[in-house]
Amino acid sequence: MRNRLPILPAAFLMFASMSGHAAPKSAHADIVNPQGATIGHAKFSATSGGVKVAVTVSQLAPGEHGIHIHNVGKCDGPAFTTAGGHFNPTSTHHGVHNTQEPRPHLGDLPNLLVSSKGTAKVTFTAAAATLDDGPNSLFHEGGTALVIHAKADDLMSDPSGNSGDRMACGVIVK
């Protein structure tokens, strides 16, 4: 009798590769200013509590800026309105300090603090968001974008925290 054991691992690998696609474990976005110049990057990685968002940017005004995941994967300048509203598949209220429940949007992130040199490097977690399939996925039909606003987010006013104009945008891609 011949030993058929070496065939089993190969058969398993072939079956696993044919049984569908795995969700991406990471994604990225090139962040551009209203003139279309790249001013930063963001990396997105799946975690057990949501999606980790690591942002590195430059050429921004010093101070606090609202930063959110928006519902459309489009960044047409100069106003970036094509990115739509905040990513909010759970139909919640904006901001962690909003007194209305439930809150916050899945696209809500803490403010981005830009140094006096116009740079920022920070990591946030978009709680309950995923890179998987499903309603909380950053890869839903139409995609998503990361948007940086001109002013600080007050973390409570619906629908966008009074964070002002959109100053930078990056389409989130696999």
Summary of the structure (lengths in Angstrom):
residues: 174
radius of gyration: 19.3
end to end distance: 47.7
largest distance: 75.3
contacts: 549
relative contact order: 0.26
helix: 9%
strand: 34%
